[in-house]
Amino acid sequence: MPHPARDTVTLRDVAAAAGVSLATASRVLGASSRTVAPEYRERVLAAAERLRYTPGSRPPGPPASSTGSGPPESPKRTR
């Protein structure tokens, strides 16, 4: 069930409704090459359908950081 303060259904909501870990739900609904037991796959897909989960949706809140793609560069050493 979605969090009462927001309307967006998250992957965490789907995992909780299916009774599986967040990682398992992600593997089922994402493009993972790892296998998931058929029982868990069915539970996740049923929960996603029941909750009307839309992949890629982001809950309201601060936008994702766009300040850089990794850690800051360290100064180059010269001898």
Secondary structure, DSSP 8 states (H G I E B T S, - for coil): ---TT-S---HHHHHHHHTS-HHHHHHHHTT--S---HHHHHHHHHHHHHHT--TT---SSS----S-SSS--------
